[in-house]
């Protein structure tokens, strides 16, 4: 969802939203299949954008829980380095 540069890191950030935690936290929905997909997307991004090759890739997750209605205050959580590259890594 987001690619953010914070030298010397290039963070690939997945954002997950849930209205409530009745069925688990939003961040818990990022399982191994999704991690492999995000890893492949990051490798593809780095192949196309070689100017970022010297940065260290990192996979973060941002969890948004609660209503997104006007004037509500959802709970935000940021999990830096939430998981390692999964599957083949060949940028």
N, C-alpha and C positions, 0 to 999 in steps of 0.2 A: 504494500500500500504506500509506503514511504521509503525513499532512499535519502539518507542524511549523511552529510560529510562532517565529521568532527576529527580533524587531523590528530593522529594518524589512522583514524578508523573510518570505514565506510559502512554505515549501519543500514541493513535491510530490515525494515520494521513492518511487521504484520499487526494490523489493528483488528481486534475482535470486540464485538458488542453483544451484550445481553441485557434484557430488561430487568432480570433478577437472577439470583443464584440458585433457584429451586432445582435446576438440573445441572448444577456445577458452575464453576467460575468460567468466564469467557476464555481466559488463557488456556484452560484445560482442553479446549477443542482442537488445539494444534498438536495433532498426533504425528506419528512417524511418516505417514503418507504425505501429509501437508508439509512436513519438514523437508522431505525429499523434493517436493515440487518447488518450494521456495529456494532450496539450494540450487536446483537446475536453473531457475529464473535468474538468480544472482550470478551464476556462472555465465549465462547468456548475456546479461547486462554488462559484465566485465569484459567479455569478448568484443562487444560493440563499442565500449567506451574505454579504450586502452589508457586514457589519461588518468584513470583511477587505479591502475594496476599496482602502483606502489603503496596503496593504502591497505590496511588490514581489514578484511571483511568480518562483519559481526552480524548475528541474527538476533534482533530484539523483538519483543512482543509488548504491545500496549493493549491493556484490557479496559474497556469502558462498560460499566455496569450501572443500570438504572435508566430512568426515563430520559429521553432526549427532548422532551417538551420544553417550551420556552420557560425560562426562569427556574428550571429544575437543576439540581446539582448532582450529576452522575459521579460515581466513584471511578477515578482513573488510577491505573497502576501501570508503571513502566518496568519491564523486566529486561534490563540490558544483558546481552550475551545469554539469551534464554535457552539456546540449543546450539550445538556444533553443526557444521556442515554435514548433511546426511546424504548418503548415496555417492555417486561419482562426482568428484570435484575437479573440473578441468576448464578453468577460465581461459 
